[in-house]
Amino acid sequence: MINIKEEIQKLADEVECTLTERFWAMHKTTEQNTKRVLEAFQNNRVSDSCFAGTLGYGYDDKGREVLDKVYAEIFGAQAALVRLGLVNGTHAISAALFAATAPGEILLSITGAPYDTLRDAIGITGVRHGSLKFYGVLYEQIELLANGDLDEAEILKRITDEKVKTVFLQRSRGYSTRPALSISAMESMITKMKEKRPDLIVVVDNCYGEFTEEREPTHVGANLIAGSLIKNPGGGLAPTGGYVAGDSILVQRAAARLTSPGIDGECGPTLGMSRLLFQGIFMAPHVVCEALKTVVFCAAMLEKLGFETSPGPQEHRSDIIQMVHLKTPENLQRFCRGIQHGSPIDSYVTPEPWQMPGYDCPVIMAAGAFVQGASIELSADGPMREPYPAFLQGGLTYASGKLGVLMALSEMLDGQ
Ligand SMILES: *Cc1c(COP(=O)(O)O)cnc(C)c1O
């Protein structure tokens, strides 16, 4: 049952009126991005013969080859590799990092610590067999400033060292309290770094960022980006997969890392799934807009109710993640319960906090998704510790996302 408290419904009607201009601006971004996507389909002559797919080795898979070109054009890159065999974002980013580094060189992260799951791949957590560190790639990081900006002076100083060959940036906040990095901030930093070091390779973790702005990191000088297809670019339709896009040589090396040197991107059966990947990227600008509207609406509602949100409802966005401080463990649990009960799948399940490996406190998660773990679908999670933050993202349609948020807030107020 969709049970929404009357006072919440009333507040929703008021809040929505304050968001008309904000939503209008988001629709404009969607139009721009849709135009770029549509032109990429047309220029690469996508036809239904692309959907046939292959089995076995997957040689001469027309759909796969055309989809790579479509992604490359959308991202303003020389080449792209879009594969079901890239099992998640971590896998795609890790392939990108292996492609962009060599033994003895320094990989420098300029957005502080990378996303949790990448730390093993880099070797930050110790020399794990097969990690970058295991193969002799050194790693350093420069923290973001307290306000979340890049530490420009420190970065420009550090890259004068010729051993620093690759710079890594994470666009999204991920599950941290820092804000997402805007494309214009990225553009300014990349331009300044390349003035000093034209040979520098810039790699960007683009997870959760695709289509939230009108340009992508590859439009502003990034050499290689990577992301997950069960987030933004899969448009909610991709059943699994990841992508990398950027300079041809780097994309080829990432393919060699995924398969085997010499096999590169020539193998990889699409198993009849190509249509979903094409249709997914076609839908993605629209679906990302629906997800953004959902979280902006949630932020505006919670601000009205006296909670702190980041980003605020009117703030610039470069990812689809919304953080809200729910203040008490009860609020966090009730909020997640409401999201779950408002989902199309597994709505009858009640999420409970649990001690997840790799976390220092119990974590609660709500997700009722068509595709396991797909966070372009409405989902929320949070660590059970002060200030009891919930991270909310996704929403395939604004109407359903909004209902989920209203369920969550009704559930939360019931406990007060
Ligand atoms: C989701 C995400 C990843 C990769 O996570 P997977 O679960 O492996 O897809 C990496 N970086 C950021 C910032 C992310 O949001």
PDBQT file of the ligand as one rigid body, heavy atoms in Angstrom, charges set to zero:
ROOT
HETATM    1  C1  LIG A 501      29.615   3.090  -7.855  1.00  0.00    +0.000 C 
HETATM    2  C2  LIG A 501      30.924   3.744  -7.895  1.00  0.00    +0.000 A 
HETATM    3  C3  LIG A 501      32.071   3.038  -8.263  1.00  0.00    +0.000 A 
HETATM    4  C4  LIG A 501      32.073   1.600  -8.668  1.00  0.00    +0.000 C 
HETATM    5  O1  LIG A 501      31.247   0.817  -7.926  1.00  0.00    +0.000 OA
HETATM    6  P1  LIG A 501      30.696  -0.580  -8.452  1.00  0.00    +0.000 P 
HETATM    7  O2  LIG A 501      29.788  -0.985  -7.355  1.00  0.00    +0.000 OA
HETATM    8  O3  LIG A 501      31.847  -1.463  -8.632  1.00  0.00    +0.000 OA
HETATM    9  O4  LIG A 501      29.968  -0.339  -9.731  1.00  0.00    +0.000 OA
HETATM   10  C5  LIG A 501      33.257   3.726  -8.280  1.00  0.00    +0.000 A 
HETATM   11  N1  LIG A 501      33.325   5.024  -7.967  1.00  0.00    +0.000 NA
HETATM   12  C6  LIG A 501      32.230   5.724  -7.623  1.00  0.00    +0.000 A 
HETATM   13  C7  LIG A 501      32.367   7.172  -7.281  1.00  0.00    +0.000 C 
HETATM   14  C8  LIG A 501      31.000   5.107  -7.575  1.00  0.00    +0.000 A 
HETATM   15  O5  LIG A 501      29.926   5.804  -7.256  1.00  0.00    +0.000 OA
ENDROOT
TORSDOF 0
